[in-house]
Amino acid sequence: MSEDTKPAVHQGRVVVLGTGGTIAGKAARRDDLSGYVAGQVSAADLVAGIPGLDTAPLEVEQVAQIDSKDMGLSVWQLLVARLLHHLDRDDVQGVVITHGTDTLEETAYLLHALLRPAKPVVLTCAMRPATALAPDGPQNLSDAVLLARTHGAKGVLVLCASKVHGAVDVTKVHPYATDAFDSGEAGMIGVVEHGQFRRFRDWPEPLLEGGVVESARGRSLVQRFLGATELPRVELVFSHAGATGDTVRCLLNGAAGLGVPRLRGIVVAATGNGSLHQALELALQDARAQGVSVLRGTRCPLGRVLASPGNWPDTNGLSPVKARLALALDLLEA
Ligand code: SIN
């Protein structure tokens, strides 16, 4: 593909949806980069703190105010509903979501899987709280708005430390560095450098040009998602030295009589190219015999599980946390 060196930046309307995170975090001291509380500063105040951001039309809405470790269905439903509303507006060019970094890749993947928007939806974040001596949030937010206004930008994107990632490939790879995200072998989509976006790869493909969710499958899945009281229960399990399969047996048996939703799926973070400890594999066979869907991903940060005949289905290159959501959505749709 050709590289866009200087794509035009429009002055179109951008909607900023706040959900909390470190970008909105506050510490008692300015030099405290770890003992802060996430989700304290309003999205309106974050925007107001960046000179010139609102010289083009900009709206701000607070959807939630949480530490993203606690992200779950109810906030996702609010977010999806507000995105559907704003992306459908002719006067909105793109949406920016401020989000905590800890589960940002899960929200990004979920929005991609549900919406595949033809307009840009840019998730951004920070690794330092808003009260830090040198917070990274303001630059990230400013770059995210620029990206949302960039000609041709589309799909669910993640902006952190100038780098632009796609929702399918992005992973948080560092617990405290400001450049905390990586797209692995796929590589990032581009960079924002000195107020200009430079693209290296194709944008994520929308489901169909011109709309948010154009396919019948997409529409009915979104409706089911919005109306769900819970997502089909899919748990994550690791294969590791000394694994016994007891975790799987507890998952299968533990729900009985406790009011815990029935287990519908398991994603295994397997070793290497999807290999499973033999004791764990026996337990997974029991789970499958009881109607539980099982997918194999890999613990390795790079590469993907290569399918082999007669083996367990794999996550199709998705990380285990993203495959958990993909399987839950498949089960929701079934
Ligand atoms: C969070 O994920 O909400 C807290 C951590 C962060 O944003 O870096």
Boltz pocket constraint, residues with backbone or C-beta under 6 A from the ligand:
constraints:
  - pocket:
      binder: B
      contacts: [[A, 20], [A, 21], [A, 22], [A, 23], [A, 38], [A, 66], [A, 67], [A, 68], [A, 69], [A, 99], [A, 100], [A, 101], [A, 102], [A, 103], [A, 125], [A, 126], [A, 127]]
      max_distance: 6.0
